[in-house]
Each structure stands twice: as C-alpha cells, then as structure tokens.
Amino acid sequence: MINPTPIIIRASSLSGLFDCPARWAAVHLEGRRMPSNGKATLGRAVHASTAVFDQSTIDGAGITIEEAASAAVDAIHKPDEDVLWEDDSPHDAEKIAVSLHKKYCTVIAPTQKYTAVEVKCERLDITDLSIALTGTTDRVRETDDGFSICDLKTGKAAVGSDGSVKTQGHAYQMGVYELLAEQASGVPITGAAQIIGMNTAKTDAGQRVGTGEILDARSVLVGDSESTGVLEMAAKLVHSGDFYGNPKSMLCHKSYCPVFQICKFRK
Ligand code: SF4
C-alpha cells in the first residue's frame, strides 16, 4: 500500500536511489548536504558554457565559442556552492572545461538541430504511484524521427577509445527525462534519447567527445505482466521507509556521503 503523500524524486537522483537508498534518503529527505567536488564542478562548467552557446544558436544571438567559454570559467572560479577540490585543481578544471567546450561546439553542436536548452520541469505527478518527478533535461532536438532528448555526460570514461559512448544503465534516467521534457516543452518525444559523452582527461587526445543513443528508453519505466516497472520500484522503495545502505557503492566515501561517519551499514 503506497502512502498518499507524494514524494519528490529528482531525475538525476534516481540512479543514486537504487545505488544506496540510505544515502539518497539522507540527501533528499533529510536535506543533508556535502560540499561539491572538483569533478562535479567541472561537469557543471561544461554544461553552463555549452548551454550558453546552444541557446545563442537557437536565438541567433551570435555568441562565439570563445565568449560562451567564459561561462565555464565563471562556474569554476565563482561556484555557487562550496567546492572541496582535494586532488583536483580549479586551474586544471578550467583547462579541461574550456577544451571540452570547444570540442563540443565544433564537433557535436553543428550536427544538432536543438529546439530547447535546459528544459526545466518543476513537477510531473505520477498520481497512482504517489511520486512526483522533477528535473532539467539538457536539450530537446529535432530529428527525422521527431523530437528527442539529449543528455550531456562528463567523466573519465564517458567515451571509449573507439569513440563509443557507454549507454548501458542509463535507460531509466533517460526515460524520466523524456517524460519531463514532454511535460515541460509540450512536444511529443518520439526519437531515440541521445547521450553526449565528454571525457575529462587532461590531454587533448584523451578529451574525446561522442554520442550514443537509447531507443525506447521509457519502456523500462513501466511494468508489464512479467516485471515491475522502474517507477513502481522507486515508489515502493521511497514509501517503504526501508532505506537500507550499500557500503559497496562506489560513492560510499567521506567525500560523497553526508552520513558516512555515522552510517551503521558500514560496520
Ligand atoms: S556510508 Fe555508505 S552505505 Fe552508508 S549511506 Fe553512505 S553510501 Fe550508503
């Protein structure tokens, strides 16, 4: 029996919910926060500058690649939250962010026909599951198969040495972004979801960019006669109150988990 009071789930937090429910509850229900880190700040920087460039292309505002790059520099040197840089440095992050920004603008952006940038959906209620989804979809683009969403992902292994982008494991998050984009933009999302990967390596050769696609990402969200859909699984978990811990999570670390010092599941 699902509690009637809806619980809000951010699209970007869904994989974290399944990875370690105890950490998810600490952050999203109890409001415990960690300072940001160098990797997340670098990712936000590239998101910020590429968004400026793509929005300018849609608007015909004529902002150059170099001008848009200043949004990445600002995001690194004037972050709007505390950042623990540890082994990373703002100097290195700036160099990588600006380089990736330029590659994105020259290699990826010219191949796209974007119709919207950073499409924010305040709330999408799934009333029968008593959850509400929220989040921002990076891009909506027009393709031969209709409108589709794009998600920018930065990381050390976002793009393989063969240029391929790993899409495995991203379907349900992309599916949620499709629902949110449809709600916020009012256009039907029918094309394959696209992941735009950008490698945050220090060398130019290692800073690969590429794309990968997921067809019918939403199919994993809803169940069928043989299996439960991901949204129902998430709803049952958040309404159960059984937020068990996963000490084998990759993010089970003092830098990433706000209850690391007090968590009973690490014993
Ligand atoms: S310390 Fe580890 S197991 Fe405990 S909540 Fe954090 S990530 Fe999960």
Residues whose N, C-alpha, C, O or C-beta is under 5 A from the ligand:
A	BS01	SF4	C20 A22 R23 G245 N246 P247 S249 L251 C252 C257 V259 F260 C263 F265
